[in-house]
Amino acid sequence: MGRRFQEKVDNEELARLESDVGPIRVLMPNIKINEMFAIADNILGGRRVSVICADGKTRMARIPGKMRRRQWVREGDLIIVWPWDFQDSKADVKHRYSKTQAIYLSRKGVLPEIVDLFGSGEEIQEDSDESGIWSDSLKETANEENQTEDVEIDERIDTDDIDDLFG
């Protein structure tokens, strides 16, 4: 089979979105009509997808034909769903965000925690550790773990046990 298309983050578009100080520049769910954020959990086939909504419920969402032909919904995509009034376990998919737009919304802190798979609302920058305390201690613990695993493996292997199995 062919490879699946991996959507990449467009750094230029992300920088353009973040440079605007004003309001958020992507489509937001209309709370007045009960639209909400959701994550596509599982593609079920037959224009249906299982989604985890911002209210914590798992629903079966229907992808409309207009959207299905123009944008493909994949597992892990951030989407807007509109739950049905008469059957709460089902919903309609209204919009799919690109990966760049989802990261932008995550950095703005707009996404609820349950659907924020694209990073936290706050950026954590601990890469520049000037004292070197954390990097050295992490290397030492990794070396200690590797040494203990080697010892455990050596204790488990015994030539008498091998002879009993194959002899």
Buried (B, 14 or more C-beta within 10 A) or exposed (E): EEEEEEBEBBEEEBEEBEEEEEEEEBEEBEEEEBBBBBBBBEBEEEBBBBBBBBBEBEBBBBBEEEBEEEBEBBEEBBBBBBBBEEEEEBBBBBBBBBBBBBBBBBBBEBBEEBBBEBEEEEEEEEEEEEEEEEEEEEEEEEEEEEEEEEEEEEEEEEEEEEEEEEE
